[in-house]
Amino acid sequence: MKHFDLSLYLVTDRSLSLGKPLEYIVEEAVKGGVSMVQLREKNCSSREFYRQAATIKACLKPYHIPLIINDRLDIALACDAEGLHIGQTDLPYKVARKILGKNKIIGLSVENIQDALDANKLDVDYIGISPVFSTPTKTDTAMELGLAGIREISLLSKHPSVGIGGININNAREIIQAGADGIAVVSAIMSAEDPRLAASRLSDIVNQTKLKTKSEK
């Protein structure tokens, strides 16, 4: 059985690391409360991506935090990552599942209501609702969905969901209140002076909001 927690999902971007080693940021973030890590590399060779993935996987192993590879099925297989995240224009989900097998985590980005409805026909493990707000860290995304989009998709989706896009300490609470199971952040941790403290603050917001929302039901 697959166990994972979407509460605080870190998506890496080395260009935002302010010179800090990626493995340092990842480990500090996990110590602060990050529950999943997605390795996203758009501008490096396959060999470099593999080496980075193997390093991060070894870093996460003692903490039992799953490593999710963005887009690249070959890298996910090569480093035996716990999962893969794909977008609407990436390898079809059914192909990815056939190759990865039933025990790996597969997440799928949804950018609108129709994507979410289509995802309901698939046995993906979670959906990434993207983008909640516009963000400079990813420019090839659809129009921002806003909190109303999170609310609508969370209500109709049969899958657990994580919101991504422009999320930070100032709006994290609203994402959970709108119905997402977790938040995915990039610069809010990658560019933080203290990644552990940044993760801890975000984790506290998510967990406290979840508890309050649960108690009000």
Order of alpha helices (4+ residues) and beta strands (2+ residues): beta-alpha-beta-alpha-beta-alpha-beta-alpha-beta-alpha-beta-alpha-beta-alpha-beta-alpha-alpha
